[in-house]
Amino acid sequence: MKNKAVVKMMTPKKEKEPIAPLFQKILTELGEDPSREGLVKTPDRAEKAMRFLTSGYQMDLDKIVNGALFNVKYDEMVLVKDIEFYSMCEHHMLPFFGKMHVAYLPKDKVIGLSKIPRIVDMFARRLQVQERLTQEVAETISNVLNPRGVAVICQAQHFCMMMRGVEKQHSGAITSAMLGAFRTDKETRDELLSLIK
């Protein structure tokens, strides 16, 4: 499976050195007093939060799918809309968040609907850029199902643009990945776009 190689390549080393002491050092370097009441437990809480927000590196695609592939005679579009996701920008380690629409055109099999948001989370809970996140979800669905086509449209707002830098609070980004019939057939693309409006 092509995407498994990508997932494996991106997976960091498994050893789990504590990172709470590093957060404590960051607090000190920022001019804070890590021993004051409100900050005493902050390094531990920050470690737990960061491990959760990057837990996608430890997720296993086979365990997520868990055999939920079914032979169904159905060849119309399957669309899961408005999948909420939260991710971390790999450039500034600030959050970006939004929603994703994932569609596919079955050939021989369908996947349990709840598996699609879980696949989104597997890739969103990593240090990411929106463009790669969109592509990874599309390629994974394609590799798992071998459908006639896959489309992923991702809309997100980025705190690295909202809180710092250009400080544009109302701007957003839209990315898409179109595979198979969604790329080659305008009528299929148009149907998708009408369904997600």
C-alpha atoms as a printed R data frame, in Angstrom:
    type eleno elety resid chain resno       x      y       z
1   ATOM     1    CA   MET     A     1   0.000  0.000   0.000
2   ATOM     2    CA   LYS     A     2   1.629  3.224  -1.144
3   ATOM     3    CA   ASN     A     3   0.346  5.332   1.739
4   ATOM     4    CA   LYS     A     4   1.592  2.926   4.420
5   ATOM     5    CA   ALA     A     5   5.137  3.752   3.325
6   ATOM     6    CA   VAL     A     6   4.367  7.455   3.780
7   ATOM     7    CA   VAL     A     7   2.871  6.825   7.221
8   ATOM     8    CA   LYS     A     8   5.840  4.713   8.287
9   ATOM     9    CA   MET     A     9   8.362  7.255   7.020
10  ATOM    10    CA   MET     A    10   6.656 10.042   8.997
11  ATOM    11    CA   THR     A    11   6.436  8.108  12.267
12  ATOM    12    CA   PRO     A    12   8.913  9.449  14.842
13  ATOM    13    CA   LYS     A    13  11.013  7.256  17.132
14  ATOM    14    CA   LYS     A    14   9.044  5.305  19.722
15  ATOM    15    CA   GLU     A    15  11.084  6.070  22.859
16  ATOM    16    CA   LYS     A    16   9.194  8.397  25.164
17  ATOM    17    CA   GLU     A    17  11.552 10.764  26.934
18  ATOM    18    CA   PRO     A    18   9.666 13.107  29.272
19  ATOM    19    CA   ILE     A    19   9.152 16.500  27.704
20  ATOM    20    CA   ALA     A    20   7.671 18.250  30.759
21  ATOM    21    CA   PRO     A    21  11.170 19.437  31.863
22  ATOM    22    CA   LEU     A    22  11.583 21.061  28.460
23  ATOM    23    CA   PHE     A    23   8.325 22.977  28.939
24  ATOM    24    CA   GLN     A    24   9.582 24.063  32.357
25  ATOM    25    CA   LYS     A    25  12.750 25.404  30.732
26  ATOM    26    CA   ILE     A    26  10.682 27.217  28.092
27  ATOM    27    CA   LEU     A    27   8.664 28.917  30.846
28  ATOM    28    CA   THR     A    28  11.889 30.074  32.493
29  ATOM    29    CA   GLU     A    29  13.331 31.328  29.204
30  ATOM    30    CA   LEU     A    30  10.114 33.277  28.559
31  ATOM    31    CA   GLY     A    31  10.677 35.121  31.864
32  ATOM    32    CA   GLU     A    32   8.105 33.207  33.906
33  ATOM    33    CA   ASP     A    33   8.520 31.565  37.295
34  ATOM    34    CA   PRO     A    34   7.627 27.855  36.867
35  ATOM    35    CA   SER     A    35   7.346 27.518  40.673
36  ATOM    36    CA   ARG     A    36   4.446 29.957  41.014
37  ATOM    37    CA   GLU     A    37   1.097 28.392  41.860
38  ATOM    38    CA   GLY     A    38  -0.558 28.680  38.446
39  ATOM    39    CA   LEU     A    39   2.428 27.189  36.616
40  ATOM    40    CA   VAL     A    40   3.594 24.382  38.903
41  ATOM    41    CA   LYS     A    41   1.671 21.698  36.998
42  ATOM    42    CA   THR     A    42   1.787 23.420  33.613
43  ATOM    43    CA   PRO     A    43   4.769 21.458  32.228
44  ATOM    44    CA   ASP     A    44   3.019 18.133  32.948
45  ATOM    45    CA   ARG     A    45  -0.259 19.372  31.507
46  ATOM    46    CA   ALA     A    46   1.529 20.747  28.430
47  ATOM    47    CA   GLU     A    47   3.219 17.376  27.865
48  ATOM    48    CA   LYS     A    48  -0.112 15.522  28.068
49  ATOM    49    CA   ALA     A    49  -1.719 18.029  25.686
50  ATOM    50    CA   MET     A    50   1.132 17.832  23.179
51  ATOM    51    CA   ARG     A    51   1.152 14.028  23.246
52  ATOM    52    CA   PHE     A    52  -2.610 14.007  22.572
53  ATOM    53    CA   LEU     A    53  -2.370 16.615  19.808
54  ATOM    54    CA   THR     A    54   0.313 14.529  18.066
55  ATOM    55    CA   SER     A    55  -1.171 11.105  18.861
56  ATOM    56    CA   GLY     A    56  -1.726 10.457  15.150
57  ATOM    57    CA   TYR     A    57   1.885  9.286  14.861
58  ATOM    58    CA   GLN     A    58   1.001  6.276  17.030
59  ATOM    59    CA   MET     A    59  -2.278  5.422  15.296
60  ATOM    60    CA   ASP     A    60  -2.385  2.303  13.151
61  ATOM    61    CA   LEU     A    61  -4.468  2.333   9.966
62  ATOM    62    CA   ASP     A    62  -5.303 -1.393  10.143
63  ATOM    63    CA   LYS     A    63  -6.618 -0.969  13.693
64  ATOM    64    CA   ILE     A    64  -8.671  2.048  12.672
65  ATOM    65    CA   VAL     A    65 -10.296  0.264   9.723
66  ATOM    66    CA   ASN     A    66 -10.625 -2.924  11.815
67  ATOM    67    CA   GLY     A    67 -12.104 -4.954   8.971
68  ATOM    68    CA   ALA     A    68 -14.988 -2.518   8.399
69  ATOM    69    CA   LEU     A    69 -14.919 -2.993   4.622
70  ATOM    70    CA   PHE     A    70 -18.115 -4.378   3.145
71  ATOM    71    CA   ASN     A    71 -19.054 -5.810  -0.242
72  ATOM    72    CA   VAL     A    72 -22.019 -3.710  -1.333
73  ATOM    73    CA   LYS     A    73 -23.464 -3.259  -4.812
74  ATOM    74    CA   TYR     A    74 -23.500  0.533  -4.763
75  ATOM    75    CA   ASP     A    75 -21.825  2.782  -7.294
76  ATOM    76    CA   GLU     A    76 -23.097  6.244  -6.386
77  ATOM    77    CA   MET     A    77 -21.179  8.833  -4.417
78  ATOM    78    CA   VAL     A    78 -20.623  8.393  -0.677
79  ATOM    79    CA   LEU     A    79 -19.964 11.703   1.080
80  ATOM    80    CA   VAL     A    80 -19.147 12.400   4.719
81  ATOM    81    CA   LYS     A    81 -19.520 16.155   5.229
82  ATOM    82    CA   ASP     A    82 -18.280 18.621   7.828
83  ATOM    83    CA   ILE     A    83 -15.787 16.407   9.626
84  ATOM    84    CA   GLU     A    84 -14.304 18.641  12.316
85  ATOM    85    CA   PHE     A    85 -10.562 18.422  12.801
86  ATOM    86    CA   TYR     A    86  -7.860 20.119  14.842
87  ATOM    87    CA   SER     A    87  -4.225 20.020  13.842
88  ATOM    88    CA   MET     A    88  -0.901 21.725  14.539
89  ATOM    89    CA   CYS     A    89   1.016 23.777  11.990
90  ATOM    90    CA   GLU     A    90   4.481 22.279  11.617
91  ATOM    91    CA   HIS     A    91   6.021 25.691  10.961
92  ATOM    92    CA   HIS     A    92   5.007 27.469  14.178
93  ATOM    93    CA   MET     A    93   3.406 24.662  16.215
94  ATOM    94    CA   LEU     A    94   0.210 26.677  16.452
95  ATOM    95    CA   PRO     A    95  -3.228 25.143  15.876
96  ATOM    96    CA   PHE     A    96  -5.181 25.126  12.681
97  ATOM    97    CA   PHE     A    97  -8.702 23.792  12.580
98  ATOM    98    CA   GLY     A    98 -11.670 23.428  10.321
99  ATOM    99    CA   LYS     A    99 -13.776 20.880   8.530
100 ATOM   100    CA   MET     A   100 -13.196 18.309   5.856
101 ATOM   101    CA   HIS     A   101 -15.535 16.785   3.294
102 ATOM   102    CA   VAL     A   102 -14.550 13.288   2.129
103 ATOM   103    CA   ALA     A   103 -16.258 11.587  -0.815
104 ATOM   104    CA   TYR     A   104 -15.620  8.416  -2.763
105 ATOM   105    CA   LEU     A   105 -17.159  6.455  -5.622
106 ATOM   106    CA   PRO     A   106 -17.286  2.766  -4.603
107 ATOM   107    CA   LYS     A   107 -16.182  0.054  -6.967
108 ATOM   108    CA   ASP     A   108 -16.553 -3.175  -4.997
109 ATOM   109    CA   LYS     A   109 -16.516 -2.128  -1.356
110 ATOM   110    CA   VAL     A   110 -17.715  0.514   1.089
111 ATOM   111    CA   ILE     A   111 -16.112  1.442   4.401
112 ATOM   112    CA   GLY     A   112 -17.875  1.945   7.736
113 ATOM   113    CA   LEU     A   113 -18.785  5.624   7.837
114 ATOM   114    CA   SER     A   114 -17.230  6.218  11.263
115 ATOM   115    CA   LYS     A   115 -13.845  5.107   9.910
116 ATOM   116    CA   ILE     A   116 -13.527  8.148   7.668
117 ATOM   117    CA   PRO     A   117 -13.405 10.722  10.517
118 ATOM   118    CA   ARG     A   118 -10.975  8.416  12.354
119 ATOM   119    CA   ILE     A   119  -8.685  8.426   9.315
120 ATOM   120    CA   VAL     A   120  -8.922 12.240   9.243
121 ATOM   121    CA   ASP     A   121  -7.887 12.340  12.926
122 ATOM   122    CA   MET     A   122  -4.958  9.992  12.324
123 ATOM   123    CA   PHE     A   123  -3.385 12.540   9.990
124 ATOM   124    CA   ALA     A   124  -4.690 15.717  11.660
125 ATOM   125    CA   ARG     A   125  -3.115 14.754  14.997
126 ATOM   126    CA   ARG     A   126   0.407 15.273  13.674
127 ATOM   127    CA   LEU     A   127   2.508 18.290  12.880
128 ATOM   128    CA   GLN     A   128   1.043 19.192   9.514
129 ATOM   129    CA   VAL     A   129   0.485 21.531   6.635
130 ATOM   130    CA   GLN     A   130  -3.051 21.683   5.297
131 ATOM   131    CA   GLU     A   131  -2.036 20.693   1.786
132 ATOM   132    CA   ARG     A   132  -0.354 17.451   2.895
133 ATOM   133    CA   LEU     A   133  -3.169 16.636   5.333
134 ATOM   134    CA   THR     A   134  -5.693 16.862   2.493
135 ATOM   135    CA   GLN     A   135  -3.607 14.666   0.193
136 ATOM   136    CA   GLU     A   136  -2.859 12.039   2.853
137 ATOM   137    CA   VAL     A   137  -6.542 11.528   3.661
138 ATOM   138    CA   ALA     A   138  -7.402 11.171  -0.043
139 ATOM   139    CA   GLU     A   139  -4.575  8.720  -0.772
140 ATOM   140    CA   THR     A   140  -5.368  6.619   2.283
141 ATOM   141    CA   ILE     A   141  -9.058  6.262   1.374
142 ATOM   142    CA   SER     A   142  -7.979  5.379  -2.164
143 ATOM   143    CA   ASN     A   143  -5.481  2.767  -0.972
144 ATOM   144    CA   VAL     A   144  -7.896  1.163   1.499
145 ATOM   145    CA   LEU     A   145 -10.913  0.956  -0.831
146 ATOM   146    CA   ASN     A   146  -9.557  1.064  -4.387
147 ATOM   147    CA   PRO     A   147 -12.636  3.061  -5.426
148 ATOM   148    CA   ARG     A   148 -13.345  4.701  -8.783
149 ATOM   149    CA   GLY     A   149 -12.497  8.072  -7.268
150 ATOM   150    CA   VAL     A   150 -11.835  9.993  -4.048
151 ATOM   151    CA   ALA     A   151 -12.301 13.676  -3.271
152 ATOM   152    CA   VAL     A   152 -11.257 15.571  -0.160
153 ATOM   153    CA   ILE     A   153 -12.000 19.250   0.398
154 ATOM   154    CA   CYS     A   154 -10.519 20.887   3.481
155 ATOM   155    CA   GLN     A   155 -11.416 24.316   4.876
156 ATOM   156    CA   ALA     A   156  -9.325 25.640   7.748
157 ATOM   157    CA   GLN     A   157  -8.323 28.661   9.781
158 ATOM   158    CA   HIS     A   158  -4.735 28.973  10.935
159 ATOM   159    CA   PHE     A   159  -3.661 30.569  14.195
160 ATOM   160    CA   CYS     A   160  -0.216 31.203  12.687
161 ATOM   161    CA   MET     A   161  -2.006 33.716  10.413
162 ATOM   162    CA   MET     A   162  -4.578 34.906  12.956
163 ATOM   163    CA   MET     A   163  -2.500 35.442  16.124
164 ATOM   164    CA   ARG     A   164   0.842 36.434  14.614
165 ATOM   165    CA   GLY     A   165   2.367 37.398  11.291
166 ATOM   166    CA   VAL     A   166  -0.283 39.013   9.078
167 ATOM   167    CA   GLU     A   167  -2.897 38.840  11.905
168 ATOM   168    CA   LYS     A   168  -5.867 38.271   9.608
169 ATOM   169    CA   GLN     A   169  -8.573 36.815  11.834
170 ATOM   170    CA   HIS     A   170 -11.176 36.210   9.134
171 ATOM   171    CA   SER     A   171  -9.030 34.583   6.483
172 ATOM   172    CA   GLY     A   172  -9.177 30.891   5.734
173 ATOM   173    CA   ALA     A   173  -7.658 28.362   3.387
174 ATOM   174    CA   ILE     A   174  -9.330 25.760   1.179
175 ATOM   175    CA   THR     A   175  -7.433 22.805  -0.253
176 ATOM   176    CA   SER     A   176  -8.626 19.876  -2.307
177 ATOM   177    CA   ALA     A   177  -7.389 16.526  -3.527
178 ATOM   178    CA   MET     A   178  -9.214 14.875  -6.414
179 ATOM   179    CA   LEU     A   179  -8.330 11.330  -7.452
180 ATOM   180    CA   GLY     A   180  -9.734  9.093 -10.174
181 ATOM   181    CA   ALA     A   181 -13.159 10.058 -11.528
182 ATOM   182    CA   PHE     A   182 -13.303 13.207  -9.406
183 ATOM   183    CA   ARG     A   183 -10.238 14.481 -11.259
184 ATOM   184    CA   THR     A   184 -11.228 13.365 -14.763
185 ATOM   185    CA   ASP     A   185 -15.019 13.827 -14.791
186 ATOM   186    CA   LYS     A   186 -16.340 17.401 -14.480
187 ATOM   187    CA   GLU     A   187 -19.921 16.199 -13.958
188 ATOM   188    CA   THR     A   188 -18.852 14.123 -10.947
189 ATOM   189    CA   ARG     A   189 -16.917 17.068  -9.501
190 ATOM   190    CA   ASP     A   190 -19.893 19.376 -10.021
191 ATOM   191    CA   GLU     A   191 -22.197 16.920  -8.227
192 ATOM   192    CA   LEU     A   192 -19.808 16.844  -5.263
193 ATOM   193    CA   LEU     A   193 -19.598 20.641  -5.084
194 ATOM   194    CA   SER     A   194 -23.402 20.944  -5.188
195 ATOM   195    CA   LEU     A   195 -23.730 18.425  -2.339
196 ATOM   196    CA   ILE     A   196 -21.306 20.182   0.003
197 ATOM   197    CA   LYS     A   197 -22.857 23.645  -0.420
